């Protein structure tokens, strides 16, 4: 089973008890392209040149990709 492409490395999120202290229990937080909002992907498109191809593919899949919009620095309204 292959892991989907990630925007940034996965992190551990530790659970807290009722006194707001961290416990030894944690869950993994994965930053995948499909789990990221459209607005965040549009912001990351300019700042992550190595990830532009997978971000562009995801925006095309969501129906929010127009090359002219990104050349003029406008946002897609969805």
N, C-alpha and C positions, 0 to 999 in steps of 0.2 A: 504494500500500500504506500503510495507516494503522498508526501505532504504538499499542499498547495503553496504557490509562491508567496513569500512574505515580504512586507514592506520594511520591517525592522525586526530584529531578533525577538524571540519569545521571552517573556518575563514571568517570574513567580509572583503571585498575589497571595500574601499570607492572610489567613483568617484571623479575626480578633475576637476575644471573648467579651463578656458583658461589661467588664471593667476597661474595655478598649485597649487591652494589652495583646500583643501579637502572640499567637500560638505556634506550634510546630506544624500545623496543617496548612497546606497551600494548594492553590490551583494554578494551572498554567494559563497564561493569557497570550494568545497567538494573534499577531497583527497581520492577517492575510488581506489580500486585495479585495476579495469578495465580502469580507466582513467589515470593510471600511465604508463610511458614508460617501456619497457622491461629492459633497462639498469638500471633504478632506482630500479626496483623490484629485480634485481639480487644483487644490492648493499644492499638493505634493508633486504634481506633474512638472512644475517649473523647478522645484528644489531638488528632485532626485533624478538626475540624468541617467543613471544606470538602470532605473526602474521604469522609465518612460514607456517602454514597449508593453509591459504587462499592464500598466495603468491605462494606456490607450486602448488595449484590447478589452479591458473591463468596462470602460466608458462606452465603447462601441456596443458591447453586449447590453448595456443598460439603455442604449438609445440616446446618449447624451454627448456624442462626439461630433464636432464640426471643426475642422482644422482652422477655418477663418476665425472662429470664436477665440481660439487659444492664441492666435497670432495678434489679435486686437486686445487681449487681456480682459475679455468679458466672461462672465459666468453663465453657465447653462441653467435655465429655469426648469426644474422638474419638481 
